Each structure stands twice: as C-alpha cells, then as structure tokens.
Amino acid sequence: MPPPTPPHGEKVLSSGWLSKKARTNAFSSGKAWNRRYFVLAGPGPGARRGTLPSLRYSTSDAPGHVSQPRGEVFVGPTSSVRVLDTEDSLVAFDLPPKLIGKRLFVFQAKPGTSDSVSSKTTFVLECESAGALQLWVAAIAEAISLAKKIGTAGVGGQGVMSNAHPVRYNGELGGAAESAADGSTIDAPRREFMGALERAGLVGPLGGPAIR
C-alpha cells in the first residue's frame, strides 16, 4: 500500500506497521502487544513556524484512520530512541530477558519527566525485520535533530542512545560537510547518524553490517 498522504504542511519521514506494547494502567496489565500503523511526520514547507515532528498511530492504514490517530506524541529536542538488545536495557523498561533477539526499540518523547507523563509518552515497539528497525531508529533520530534545529523547546536532547551511553546528536540538518581521508566529503548529519547507529549496534564501522 502506498505511504499515507500527509496533511498540508507535513512531510512523512517514516510509516508502517509496528507492534506496540500496551501501557500498564487500571484497565491493562501491560503485557499485551498490539499491532498498530505508525506515521512519523515532520513539518513541511507549508507548516507553521515552530511546528515539531510527531509520531502517531492508528489501528488501520486506511486514510480515514491515519488522519484520526488513536495516539500521538510530539518529537522534541530532548526525546530519545534506544535499541533494546541486552538484558539491562530490557529490564530498564520492565521487559523480560527472554525477549532478547526481538527487534525492539523504545521511543521516549519526554525522558526524565514524572512517571505519569513518561508512561504516556513512551512507546516500546517491535519491528517486523532488522531492516525496519534500522530505518525507524534512523528516522526518529532525524526527527529529533530536526526538533533541535527548530529550537522551540530548548537544547540538550539525547538523540539516539546505545544501551550504555547517551549519544548526543548535535548536527543540524543541512550542516557543513567534512573532508574524509580520501578527499571526499561527509555530510555532518549523515556522519552523526552513522556514528549513533554504530553505537546503538545497528551498523558496523564505516556503515557496514553490525559485528555480532
């Protein structure tokens, strides 16, 4: 099915089906996983000044459902995305170690906030393939970088996080290029993407396959 048609002033950065872990509350044990259609969108040429990217989901990829999502959070400068591929990373989000090997990542729209706010703005998600995992993490990292460039909510976000250390994503989209050893140029945002993905265990040195 073709990508969803974005509303006026939006640009779709990524879209597709993901399995979302249910939130623990008075009506749910938080153990269920629900298949949802996600859309990550950034402001397009017609967007109002200061508009942040957003991540939203619906129960169907039909246009009517996508335009009226069941949930939506904004991607801000302090948002973070983290691959969950070790016991420690799973335990940190109340997940059992038996899930190691699953293609899991967590997006936190407002890390470090109160538990009630954080639980509502944190998505624990499973991708259908390793390739999809890499694409989603890269797209969300791009959205975080874009939010920093917009600069409506302060500076100092975490960007992509590895399982041990936060990786600051300071490069702005369209930033200056650097010279590589062979005389070619490396785009600053792409260099920081690749470095962040390598630390997250998604790619190996020089952008090759991850070393497992």
GROMACS elastic network, one bead per residue, 0.5 to 0.9 nm:
[ bonds ]
;  ai    aj funct       b0    kb
    1     4     6  0.86335   500
    1    61     6  0.85178   500
    2     5     6  0.86096   500
    3     6     6  0.87696   500
    3    12     6  0.82259   500
    3    14     6  0.86480   500
    3    15     6  0.68657   500
    3    16     6  0.82214   500
    3    61     6  0.89347   500
    4    12     6  0.79792   500
    4    15     6  0.78320   500
    4    39     6  0.82062   500
    4    61     6  0.76539   500
    4    62     6  0.82530   500
    4    63     6  0.66778   500
    4    66     6  0.74877   500
    4    67     6  0.89935   500
    5    12     6  0.82380   500
    5    63     6  0.77126   500
    6     9     6  0.78222   500
    6    10     6  0.56456   500
    6    11     6  0.63843   500
    6    12     6  0.64534   500
    6    41     6  0.79047   500
    6    67     6  0.84442   500
    7    10     6  0.57876   500
    7    11     6  0.83889   500
    7    67     6  0.79567   500
    8    11     6  0.87524   500
    8    44     6  0.79369   500
    8    46     6  0.67051   500
    8    47     6  0.74856   500
    9    42     6  0.86567   500
    9    43     6  0.59346   500
    9    45     6  0.58794   500
    9    48     6  0.77330   500
   10    41     6  0.62406   500
   10    42     6  0.56707   500
   10    45     6  0.76055   500
   10    46     6  0.74272   500
   10    47     6  0.65859   500
   10    53     6  0.86480   500
   11    40     6  0.86220   500
   11    41     6  0.54145   500
   11    42     6  0.50878   500
   11    43     6  0.58192   500
   11    44     6  0.50061   500
   11    45     6  0.84795   500
   12    15     6  0.72131   500
   12    39     6  0.69959   500
   12    40     6  0.59864   500
   12    42     6  0.62903   500
   12    43     6  0.86633   500
   12    44     6  0.87649   500
   13    39     6  0.77841   500
   13    40     6  0.54788   500
   13    41     6  0.53154   500
   13    42     6  0.65490   500
   13   139     6  0.61609   500
   13   140     6  0.82112   500
   13   142     6  0.84247   500
   13   143     6  0.78471   500
   14    38     6  0.80945   500
   14    39     6  0.60034   500
   14    40     6  0.51470   500
   14    41     6  0.70853   500
   14   135     6  0.79596   500
   14   136     6  0.68554   500
   14   139     6  0.63863   500
   14   140     6  0.84104   500
   15    37     6  0.73405   500
   15    38     6  0.54502   500
   15    40     6  0.61211   500
   15    41     6  0.85287   500
   15   136     6  0.85156   500
   16    36     6  0.83793   500
   16    37     6  0.55228   500
   16    38     6  0.55150   500
   16    39     6  0.68096   500
   16    61     6  0.81983   500
   16   132     6  0.89508   500
   17    35     6  0.67384   500
   17    36     6  0.56883   500
   17    38     6  0.61017   500
   17    61     6  0.84503   500
   17   127     6  0.76934   500
   17   128     6  0.79109   500
   18    34     6  0.82975   500
   18    35     6  0.57650   500
   18    36     6  0.55729   500
   18    37     6  0.63061   500
   18    38     6  0.68007   500
   18   125     6  0.63174   500
   18   126     6  0.57578   500
   18   127     6  0.53618   500
   18   128     6  0.70161   500
   19    33     6  0.59334   500
   19    34     6  0.53236   500
   19    36     6  0.60120   500
   19    37     6  0.85707   500
   19   124     6  0.84166   500
   19   125     6  0.55190   500
   19   127     6  0.67203   500
   19   128     6  0.82886   500
   20    32     6  0.84260   500
   20    33     6  0.53979   500
   20    34     6  0.51855   500
   20    35     6  0.61561   500
   20    36     6  0.66337   500
   20   123     6  0.67919   500
   20   124     6  0.59450   500
   20   126     6  0.66094   500
   21    30     6  0.68934   500
   21    31     6  0.69472   500
   21    32     6  0.60280   500
   21    34     6  0.63970   500
   21    35     6  0.89036   500
   21   123     6  0.71938   500
   21   124     6  0.55434   500
   21   125     6  0.63138   500
   21   126     6  0.82386   500
   22    28     6  0.73749   500
   22    29     6  0.79593   500
   22    31     6  0.63612   500
   22    32     6  0.54162   500
   22    33     6  0.58313   500
   22    34     6  0.69141   500
   22   123     6  0.87097   500
   22   124     6  0.83891   500
   23    28     6  0.69020   500
   23    29     6  0.76123   500
   23    31     6  0.80749   500
   23    32     6  0.85462   500
   23   119     6  0.71664   500
   23   120     6  0.76858   500
   23   122     6  0.89304   500
   23   123     6  0.85884   500
   24    27     6  0.77072   500
   24    28     6  0.53662   500
   24    29     6  0.51673   500
   24    31     6  0.77988   500
   24   119     6  0.83551   500
   25    28     6  0.52246   500
   25    29     6  0.66887   500
   25    30     6  0.72220   500
   26    29     6  0.78035   500
   27    30     6  0.89553   500
   28    31     6  0.78020   500
   28    32     6  0.82367   500
   29    32     6  0.76019   500
   30    33     6  0.82953   500
   33   125     6  0.87482   500
   33   126     6  0.89267   500
   34    59     6  0.89018   500
   35    59     6  0.73539   500
   36    57     6  0.60822   500
   36    58     6  0.57104   500
   36    59     6  0.51327   500
   36    60     6  0.70410   500
   36    61     6  0.86400   500
   37    56     6  0.83330   500
   37    57     6  0.53165   500
   37    58     6  0.52815   500
   37    59     6  0.60376   500
   37    60     6  0.60006   500
   37    61     6  0.58923   500
   37    66     6  0.79046   500
   38    55     6  0.70047   500
   38    56     6  0.56453   500
   38    58     6  0.66713   500
   38    59     6  0.89672   500
   38    61     6  0.84939   500
   38    66     6  0.84203   500
   39    54     6  0.81113   500
   39    55     6  0.58206   500
   39    56     6  0.54774   500
   39    57     6  0.62773   500
   39    58     6  0.87218   500
   39    66     6  0.79932   500
   40    53     6  0.73015   500
   40    54     6  0.58272   500
   40    56     6  0.66031   500
   40    57     6  0.88639   500
   40   136     6  0.89455   500
   40   139     6  0.79177   500
   40   140     6  0.75762   500
   40   143     6  0.81910   500
   41    44     6  0.87959   500
   41    52     6  0.89691   500
   41    53     6  0.55185   500
   41    54     6  0.54604   500
   41    55     6  0.65258   500
   41    56     6  0.84155   500
   41   143     6  0.81078   500
   42    51     6  0.81832   500
   42    52     6  0.67200   500
   42    54     6  0.65076   500
   42    55     6  0.89826   500
   42   143     6  0.67738   500
   42   146     6  0.80513   500
   42   147     6  0.88889   500
   43    46     6  0.76605   500
   43    47     6  0.53881   500
   43    48     6  0.79809   500
   43    49     6  0.89103   500
   43    50     6  0.87969   500
   43    51     6  0.61438   500
   43    52     6  0.66240   500
   43    53     6  0.60914   500
   43    54     6  0.88353   500
   44    47     6  0.54293   500
   44    48     6  0.89348   500
   45    48     6  0.86805   500
   47    50     6  0.83621   500
   47    51     6  0.65981   500
   48    51     6  0.57812   500
   49   150     6  0.83407   500
   50   147     6  0.88104   500
   50   150     6  0.59188   500
   50   151     6  0.76216   500
   50   152     6  0.59907   500
   51   147     6  0.85779   500
   51   150     6  0.77213   500
   51   152     6  0.83175   500
   52    74     6  0.63663   500
   52    75     6  0.63865   500
   52    76     6  0.67188   500
   52   143     6  0.85379   500
   52   146     6  0.80341   500
   52   147     6  0.58360   500
   52   150     6  0.73222   500
   52   152     6  0.80848   500
   53    73     6  0.88220   500
   53    74     6  0.58883   500
   53    75     6  0.52726   500
   53    76     6  0.74828   500
   53   143     6  0.61072   500
   53   144     6  0.80013   500
   53   146     6  0.76841   500
   53   147     6  0.67333   500
   54    72     6  0.68216   500
   54    73     6  0.56759   500
   54    75     6  0.52815   500
   54    76     6  0.86149   500
   54   143     6  0.82591   500
   55    71     6  0.84481   500
   55    72     6  0.56487   500
   55    73     6  0.54904   500
   55    74     6  0.62632   500
   55    75     6  0.69306   500
   55   140     6  0.87931   500
   56    66     6  0.84640   500
   56    69     6  0.62311   500
   56    70     6  0.75724   500
   56    71     6  0.55176   500
   56    73     6  0.63870   500
   56    74     6  0.85563   500
   57    60     6  0.86545   500
   57    66     6  0.72595   500
   57    68     6  0.89335   500
   57    69     6  0.53945   500
   57    70     6  0.59999   500
   57    71     6  0.55662   500
   57    72     6  0.65476   500
   58    61     6  0.72298   500
   58    65     6  0.60704   500
   58    66     6  0.58615   500
   58    67     6  0.86766   500
   58    68     6  0.74789   500
   58    70     6  0.51413   500
   58    71     6  0.70507   500
   59    62     6  0.88988   500
   59    65     6  0.70255   500
   59    66     6  0.82417   500
   59    69     6  0.79968   500
   59    70     6  0.74767   500
   60    63     6  0.82949   500
   60    64     6  0.86163   500
   60    65     6  0.57931   500
   60    66     6  0.69281   500
   61    64     6  0.82635   500
   61    65     6  0.65335   500
   61    66     6  0.59546   500
   62    65     6  0.54615   500
   62    66     6  0.62251   500
   62    67     6  0.87097   500
   63    66     6  0.50906   500
   63    67     6  0.60703   500
   63    68     6  0.86411   500
   64    67     6  0.54069   500
   64    68     6  0.65300   500
   65    68     6  0.51337   500
   65    69     6  0.61503   500
   65    70     6  0.83908   500
   66    69     6  0.55002   500
   66    70     6  0.87601   500
   68    71     6  0.88099   500
   69    72     6  0.68742   500
   72   121     6  0.85761   500
   73   109     6  0.67196   500
   73   120     6  0.88875   500
   73   121     6  0.63838   500
   73   122     6  0.89434   500
   74    79     6  0.88270   500
   74   109     6  0.66023   500
   74   121     6  0.87684   500
   75    78     6  0.81679   500
   75    79     6  0.60023   500
   75    80     6  0.86731   500
   75   108     6  0.86391   500
   75   109     6  0.56835   500
   75   110     6  0.84615   500
   75   140     6  0.81814   500
   75   143     6  0.66877   500
   75   144     6  0.61465   500
   75   147     6  0.67323   500
   76    79     6  0.52534   500
   76    80     6  0.87679   500
   76   109     6  0.66311   500
   76   110     6  0.77251   500
   76   143     6  0.81901   500
   76   144     6  0.60662   500
   76   145     6  0.87503   500
   76   146     6  0.86249   500
   76   147     6  0.52516   500
   76   148     6  0.71446   500
   76   151     6  0.87346   500
   76   152     6  0.84287   500
   76   153     6  0.69440   500
   76   154     6  0.89400   500
   76   157     6  0.78215   500
   77    80     6  0.85311   500
   77   143     6  0.88931   500
   77   144     6  0.56023   500
   77   145     6  0.70275   500
   77   146     6  0.80452   500
   77   147     6  0.50919   500
   77   149     6  0.83028   500
   77   150     6  0.86367   500
   77   151     6  0.72720   500
   77   152     6  0.83795   500
   77   153     6  0.66328   500
   77   154     6  0.68640   500
   77   155     6  0.62177   500
   77   156     6  0.67560   500
   77   158     6  0.76957   500
   77   159     6  0.78608   500
   78   108     6  0.88413   500
   78   109     6  0.74057   500
   78   110     6  0.66289   500
   78   111     6  0.71772   500
   78   144     6  0.76128   500
   78   147     6  0.87234   500
   78   148     6  0.82248   500
   78   153     6  0.83607   500
   78   154     6  0.82098   500
   78   155     6  0.73731   500
   78   156     6  0.62538   500
   78   158     6  0.57072   500
   78   159     6  0.72221   500
   79   107     6  0.75293   500
   79   108     6  0.55968   500
   79   110     6  0.55618   500
   79   111     6  0.64172   500
   79   144     6  0.64647   500
   79   157     6  0.61020   500
   79   158     6  0.65149   500
   79   159     6  0.64519   500
   79   160     6  0.89271   500
   80   106     6  0.82121   500
   80   107     6  0.59141   500
   80   108     6  0.53253   500
   80   109     6  0.66586   500
   80   110     6  0.79965   500
   80   111     6  0.71829   500
   80   140     6  0.82945   500
   80   141     6  0.77779   500
   80   144     6  0.74892   500
   80   157     6  0.73085   500
   80   158     6  0.55267   500
   80   160     6  0.57584   500
   80   161     6  0.67593   500
   80   166     6  0.87991   500
   81   105     6  0.70402   500
   81   106     6  0.56782   500
   81   108     6  0.63792   500
   81   109     6  0.86788   500
   81   137     6  0.66513   500
   81   140     6  0.70131   500
   81   141     6  0.71336   500
   81   158     6  0.83804   500
   81   159     6  0.63985   500
   81   160     6  0.50339   500
   81   161     6  0.60732   500
   81   162     6  0.87881   500
   82    89     6  0.87105   500
   82   104     6  0.87764   500
   82   105     6  0.54805   500
   82   106     6  0.53211   500
   82   107     6  0.66433   500
   82   108     6  0.85675   500
   82   137     6  0.77534   500
   82   159     6  0.86966   500
   82   160     6  0.59850   500
   82   162     6  0.61054   500
   82   163     6  0.71307   500
   82   200     6  0.72009   500
   83    86     6  0.88464   500
   83    89     6  0.80421   500
   83   103     6  0.81564   500
   83   104     6  0.61629   500
   83   106     6  0.64857   500
   83   133     6  0.85357   500
   83   137     6  0.79580   500
   83   160     6  0.86068   500
   83   161     6  0.74914   500
   83   162     6  0.67527   500
   83   163     6  0.70641   500
   83   200     6  0.62951   500
   83   201     6  0.79486   500
   83   202     6  0.84803   500
   84    87     6  0.82265   500
   84    88     6  0.85889   500
   84    89     6  0.53233   500
   84    90     6  0.58253   500
   84    93     6  0.89921   500
   84   100     6  0.78658   500
   84   102     6  0.84432   500
   84   103     6  0.77733   500
   84   104     6  0.53623   500
   84   105     6  0.51424   500
   84   106     6  0.70813   500
   84   162     6  0.87177   500
   84   163     6  0.71805   500
   85    88     6  0.85319   500
   85    89     6  0.66458   500
   85    90     6  0.71751   500
   85    99     6  0.84211   500
   85   100     6  0.57072   500
   85   101     6  0.66570   500
   85   102     6  0.76099   500
   85   103     6  0.78003   500
   85   104     6  0.71524   500
   85   105     6  0.82367   500
   85   163     6  0.77398   500
   85   201     6  0.86400   500
   86    89     6  0.52997   500
   86    90     6  0.63085   500
   86    91     6  0.86964   500
   86    97     6  0.77782   500
   86   100     6  0.63522   500
   86   101     6  0.87073   500
   86   163     6  0.73246   500
   87    90     6  0.51543   500
   87    91     6  0.60857   500
   87    92     6  0.85502   500
   87    95     6  0.86694   500
   87    96     6  0.78753   500
   87    97     6  0.51849   500
   87    98     6  0.85047   500
   87    99     6  0.85983   500
   87   100     6  0.69716   500
   88    91     6  0.51734   500
   88    92     6  0.61338   500
   88    93     6  0.89502   500
   88    97     6  0.83133   500
   88   163     6  0.78052   500
   89    92     6  0.51852   500
   89    93     6  0.69343   500
   89    95     6  0.85169   500
   89   163     6  0.59735   500
   89   164     6  0.85160   500
   90    93     6  0.55023   500
   90    94     6  0.64056   500
   90    96     6  0.64691   500
   90    97     6  0.63520   500
   90    99     6  0.77460   500
   90   100     6  0.78426   500
   91    95     6  0.52435   500
   91    96     6  0.64804   500
   91    97     6  0.71049   500
   92    95     6  0.74630   500
   93   106     6  0.86000   500
   93   124     6  0.82231   500
   95    98     6  0.84248   500
   95    99     6  0.73212   500
   96    99     6  0.60270   500
   96   100     6  0.83327   500
   97   100     6  0.58135   500
   98   101     6  0.82415   500
   99   102     6  0.56617   500
   99   103     6  0.89228   500
   99   104     6  0.85419   500
  100   103     6  0.83739   500
  100   104     6  0.86222   500
  101   104     6  0.83274   500
  102   126     6  0.71888   500
  102   127     6  0.82862   500
  103   125     6  0.83307   500
  103   126     6  0.54500   500
  103   127     6  0.54686   500
  103   128     6  0.72606   500
  103   129     6  0.68034   500
  103   130     6  0.63050   500
  103   132     6  0.88107   500
  103   133     6  0.64485   500
  104   124     6  0.72324   500
  104   125     6  0.56393   500
  104   127     6  0.64618   500
  104   133     6  0.75096   500
  105   123     6  0.84144   500
  105   124     6  0.60638   500
  105   125     6  0.55103   500
  105   126     6  0.65268   500
  105   127     6  0.81969   500
  105   133     6  0.76267   500
  105   137     6  0.78732   500
  106   122     6  0.70535   500
  106   123     6  0.56234   500
  106   125     6  0.60044   500
  106   126     6  0.87393   500
  107   121     6  0.82077   500
  107   122     6  0.56939   500
  107   123     6  0.52126   500
  107   124     6  0.65555   500
  107   125     6  0.79339   500
  107   137     6  0.89004   500
  107   140     6  0.82906   500
  108   111     6  0.55144   500
  108   118     6  0.73785   500
  108   119     6  0.88252   500
  108   121     6  0.60948   500
  108   123     6  0.65284   500
  108   124     6  0.86693   500
  109   118     6  0.77783   500
  109   121     6  0.53665   500
  109   122     6  0.62196   500
  109   123     6  0.84948   500
  110   113     6  0.60879   500
  110   117     6  0.77100   500
  110   118     6  0.60720   500
  110   121     6  0.64066   500
  110   122     6  0.76275   500
  111   114     6  0.87228   500
  111   118     6  0.63591   500
  111   121     6  0.85014   500
  111   122     6  0.81036   500
  112   115     6  0.84501   500
  112   118     6  0.73383   500
  113   116     6  0.82247   500
  113   117     6  0.63010   500
  113   118     6  0.56743   500
  114   117     6  0.53941   500
  114   118     6  0.59105   500
  114   119     6  0.84635   500
  115   118     6  0.50222   500
  115   119     6  0.58836   500
  115   120     6  0.85739   500
  116   119     6  0.54968   500
  116   120     6  0.66443   500
  117   120     6  0.53854   500
  117   121     6  0.63982   500
  117   122     6  0.87029   500
  118   121     6  0.51702   500
  118   122     6  0.58882   500
  119   122     6  0.53798   500
  119   123     6  0.82109   500
  120   123     6  0.81063   500
  126   129     6  0.88103   500
  126   133     6  0.79521   500
  127   130     6  0.72617   500
  127   131     6  0.86531   500
  127   132     6  0.60125   500
  127   133     6  0.55686   500
  127   136     6  0.85392   500
  128   131     6  0.84677   500
  128   132     6  0.66036   500
  128   133     6  0.77816   500
  129   132     6  0.51856   500
  129   133     6  0.63862   500
  129   134     6  0.88735   500
  130   133     6  0.50339   500
  130   134     6  0.63967   500
  130   135     6  0.87435   500
  130   202     6  0.85484   500
  131   134     6  0.52222   500
  131   135     6  0.62637   500
  131   136     6  0.86909   500
  132   135     6  0.50426   500
  132   136     6  0.60700   500
  132   137     6  0.85413   500
  133   136     6  0.53021   500
  133   137     6  0.61835   500
  133   138     6  0.85608   500
  133   202     6  0.83782   500
  134   137     6  0.53062   500
  134   138     6  0.61136   500
  134   139     6  0.85403   500
  134   197     6  0.78889   500
  134   202     6  0.62317   500
  134   203     6  0.84043   500
  135   138     6  0.52040   500
  135   139     6  0.60372   500
  135   140     6  0.86249   500
  136   139     6  0.50567   500
  136   140     6  0.61178   500
  136   141     6  0.84643   500
  137   140     6  0.52846   500
  137   141     6  0.61116   500
  137   142     6  0.86154   500
  137   160     6  0.76169   500
  137   197     6  0.79470   500
  137   202     6  0.89972   500
  138   141     6  0.50415   500
  138   142     6  0.62104   500
  138   143     6  0.87204   500
  138   160     6  0.84154   500
  138   193     6  0.68654   500
  138   194     6  0.87536   500
  138   196     6  0.88205   500
  138   197     6  0.73500   500
  139   142     6  0.50150   500
  139   143     6  0.62994   500
  139   144     6  0.87622   500
  140   144     6  0.61930   500
  140   145     6  0.85627   500
  140   159     6  0.84119   500
  140   160     6  0.83770   500
  141   144     6  0.51081   500
  141   145     6  0.62209   500
  141   146     6  0.85751   500
  141   159     6  0.57931   500
  141   160     6  0.59730   500
  141   169     6  0.78619   500
  141   193     6  0.73660   500
  141   196     6  0.86807   500
  142   145     6  0.50879   500
  142   146     6  0.61309   500
  142   147     6  0.86338   500
  142   159     6  0.87047   500
  142   173     6  0.80553   500
  142   189     6  0.85074   500
  142   193     6  0.79368   500
  143   147     6  0.61566   500
  143   148     6  0.86883   500
  144   147     6  0.50049   500
  144   148     6  0.63458   500
  144   149     6  0.87006   500
  144   157     6  0.77956   500
  144   158     6  0.85501   500
  144   159     6  0.60690   500
  144   160     6  0.87302   500
  144   169     6  0.81344   500
  145   148     6  0.51141   500
  145   149     6  0.63400   500
  145   150     6  0.87572   500
  145   157     6  0.87066   500
  145   159     6  0.72776   500
  145   169     6  0.65232   500
  145   170     6  0.71741   500
  145   171     6  0.70342   500
  145   172     6  0.61308   500
  145   173     6  0.70549   500
  145   189     6  0.86124   500
  146   150     6  0.62431   500
  146   151     6  0.85651   500
  146   172     6  0.69737   500
  146   173     6  0.66546   500
  147   150     6  0.50424   500
  147   151     6  0.62195   500
  147   152     6  0.76569   500
  147   153     6  0.83015   500
  148   152     6  0.77795   500
  148   153     6  0.80081   500
  148   154     6  0.76120   500
  148   155     6  0.64435   500
  148   156     6  0.81571   500
  148   157     6  0.75475   500
  148   170     6  0.81224   500
  148   172     6  0.76256   500
  149   152     6  0.85343   500
  149   171     6  0.88532   500
  149   172     6  0.60160   500
  149   173     6  0.75392   500
  150   153     6  0.84389   500
  151   154     6  0.57923   500
  151   155     6  0.68601   500
  152   155     6  0.88027   500
  154   157     6  0.84436   500
  156   168     6  0.78067   500
  156   169     6  0.88870   500
  156   170     6  0.83903   500
  157   168     6  0.69397   500
  157   169     6  0.76040   500
  157   170     6  0.86151   500
  158   161     6  0.69453   500
  158   166     6  0.59872   500
  158   167     6  0.61704   500
  158   168     6  0.50381   500
  158   169     6  0.66820   500
  159   166     6  0.75271   500
  159   167     6  0.63486   500
  159   168     6  0.56966   500
  159   169     6  0.52700   500
  159   170     6  0.85329   500
  159   196     6  0.83908   500
  160   166     6  0.68597   500
  160   167     6  0.57362   500
  160   168     6  0.72305   500
  160   169     6  0.71788   500
  160   193     6  0.85859   500
  160   196     6  0.59623   500
  160   197     6  0.74715   500
  160   199     6  0.86232   500
  160   200     6  0.73010   500
  161   164     6  0.76981   500
  161   165     6  0.62153   500
  161   167     6  0.53257   500
  161   168     6  0.81280   500
  161   196     6  0.74589   500
  161   197     6  0.88341   500
  161   199     6  0.77171   500
  161   200     6  0.63809   500
  162   165     6  0.54726   500
  162   166     6  0.61720   500
  162   167     6  0.70696   500
  162   196     6  0.78102   500
  162   197     6  0.83289   500
  162   198     6  0.87315   500
  162   199     6  0.55066   500
  162   201     6  0.73726   500
  163   166     6  0.81188   500
  163   199     6  0.84578   500
  163   200     6  0.69120   500
  163   201     6  0.88867   500
  165   199     6  0.85322   500
  167   195     6  0.87450   500
  167   196     6  0.63085   500
  167   199     6  0.78749   500
  167   200     6  0.89460   500
  168   192     6  0.89499   500
  168   196     6  0.83064   500
  169   172     6  0.84018   500
  169   189     6  0.85646   500
  169   192     6  0.66229   500
  169   193     6  0.78906   500
  169   196     6  0.77372   500
  170   189     6  0.85042   500
  170   192     6  0.79777   500
  171   174     6  0.85504   500
  171   175     6  0.65055   500
  171   176     6  0.88792   500
  171   188     6  0.61979   500
  171   189     6  0.52289   500
  171   190     6  0.87923   500
  171   191     6  0.88275   500
  171   192     6  0.67383   500
  171   193     6  0.89704   500
  172   175     6  0.52747   500
  172   176     6  0.87645   500
  172   188     6  0.78452   500
  172   189     6  0.62327   500
  173   188     6  0.81649   500
  173   189     6  0.58555   500
  173   190     6  0.89038   500
  174   177     6  0.86008   500
  174   187     6  0.79735   500
  174   188     6  0.78751   500
  174   189     6  0.71312   500
  175   187     6  0.72463   500
  175   188     6  0.58164   500
  175   189     6  0.65804   500
  176   186     6  0.89550   500
  176   187     6  0.67587   500
  176   188     6  0.59854   500
  176   189     6  0.85586   500
  177   185     6  0.60079   500
  177   186     6  0.54440   500
  177   188     6  0.52162   500
  177   189     6  0.84868   500
  178   184     6  0.83777   500
  178   185     6  0.53779   500
  178   186     6  0.51401   500
  178   187     6  0.63932   500
  178   188     6  0.65260   500
  178   191     6  0.89360   500
  179   182     6  0.80269   500
  179   183     6  0.58828   500
  179   184     6  0.57843   500
  179   186     6  0.61661   500
  179   187     6  0.88916   500
  180   183     6  0.53062   500
  180   184     6  0.52921   500
  180   185     6  0.55516   500
  180   186     6  0.63101   500
  181   184     6  0.73185   500
  181   185     6  0.89496   500
  182   185     6  0.86480   500
  186   189     6  0.86601   500
  186   190     6  0.72052   500
  186   191     6  0.64353   500
  187   190     6  0.52946   500
  187   191     6  0.60978   500
  187   192     6  0.87239   500
  188   191     6  0.50954   500
  188   192     6  0.62867   500
  188   193     6  0.86133   500
  189   192     6  0.52244   500
  189   193     6  0.61184   500
  189   194     6  0.86989   500
  190   194     6  0.61595   500
  190   195     6  0.85337   500
  191   194     6  0.52824   500
  191   195     6  0.61919   500
  191   196     6  0.85977   500
  192   195     6  0.50094   500
  192   196     6  0.59948   500
  192   197     6  0.84563   500
  193   196     6  0.51615   500
  193   197     6  0.60643   500
  193   198     6  0.85108   500
  194   197     6  0.50576   500
  194   198     6  0.60031   500
  194   199     6  0.85862   500
  194   203     6  0.74966   500
  194   204     6  0.89263   500
  194   205     6  0.86810   500
  194   206     6  0.78775   500
  194   207     6  0.63082   500
  195   198     6  0.51150   500
  195   199     6  0.62987   500
  195   200     6  0.86286   500
  195   203     6  0.87505   500
  195   205     6  0.84941   500
  195   206     6  0.88200   500
  195   207     6  0.85143   500
  196   199     6  0.51728   500
  196   200     6  0.61882   500
  196   201     6  0.87285   500
  196   202     6  0.88537   500
  197   201     6  0.62701   500
  197   202     6  0.52640   500
  197   203     6  0.58905   500
  197   204     6  0.84494   500
  197   207     6  0.86494   500
  198   201     6  0.51007   500
  198   202     6  0.56266   500
  198   204     6  0.56074   500
  198   205     6  0.68236   500
  198   206     6  0.87893   500
  198   207     6  0.75556   500
  198   210     6  0.74114   500
  199   202     6  0.75595   500
  199   203     6  0.81268   500
  199   204     6  0.87657   500
  200   203     6  0.79339   500
  201   204     6  0.73282   500
  201   210     6  0.61883   500
  201   211     6  0.79395   500
  201   212     6  0.84715   500
  202   209     6  0.76722   500
  202   210     6  0.56866   500
  202   211     6  0.88976   500
  203   206     6  0.82586   500
  203   207     6  0.56000   500
  203   208     6  0.57621   500
  203   209     6  0.50663   500
  203   211     6  0.76421   500
  204   207     6  0.55009   500
  204   211     6  0.57922   500
  205   208     6  0.58788   500
  205   209     6  0.78846   500
  205   210     6  0.76987   500
  205   211     6  0.85672   500
  207   210     6  0.83355   500
  208   211     6  0.87533   500
